[in-house]
């Protein structure tokens, strides 16, 4: 009973307990539940993970078909003028070069009871294990994968590897290309962010492939250097190449390095100019005949 006019409740009676910040145990429980969900579900489509499984530069896991569908929808939205973009992936996946296929070792669990065919049991059949330690990869075990080969291991196995070669395919890798899966610590997140910015400055993507715009820039800069080296071959301009502005005003004698040949060429050019000047100043024979005939007609 209460609030019927017979009594006036105080604030202390209405608010039993004030809201408190969650303690460390509650934070860990919430974090574990979240990791458990994203270790078994696609971060994009929220559907259960199924091979092929891919990952972006932040270590999130996706179904490859969901990424393809998102890329198609993104290109369609950009053509239609809608600003949908890559908001669902936080802009980390703009093309297939921004993902790496994670090659998990998958073992199927045996069902404890026969006849369990529900969807919950089927989702638990996908068991991701480390090929070195045999531990199950998930929230309880910190896992990583190598770029660009994509093989996944427990972090302890990678740390204790004798060399910087993948134990599955023997492909070399560097320590900066060891990508933590679903990282939690701020240190791992900052390292992945710094790695991506460095790759972008080098014209590379998360999969260590060339970015779409980097090859075009190189194609534009390289052809400009070739004509400079091949402008002249043994002192003679190479055919099929456009001369520079300075070379357009050079005479052939300037382009010839042999002194005797250059002197002879200069002499021939001087004679040719002399001949052209005489033609311009000499009277035209046709005009001369025309004027003489008109004078004869006038005399008659």
Secondary structure, 3 states (H helix, E strand, C coil): CCCCCCCCCCHHHHCCCCCCCCCHHHHHHHHHHHHHHHHHECCCCCCECCCCEEECCCCCEEEHHHHHHHHHHHHHHHHHCCCCCCHHHCCCCCCHHHCEEEECEEEECCCCCCCCCCHHHHHHCEEEECCCCCCECECCECEEEECCCCEEEEHHHHHCCCCCECCCCCCECCHHHEEECCCCCHHHHHHHHHHHHHHHHCCECCCCCECCCHHHHHHHHHHHHHHHHCCEECCEECCCCCCCHHHHCCCHHHHCCCHHHHHHHHHHHHHHHHHHHHHHHCCCHHHHHHHHHHHHHHHC
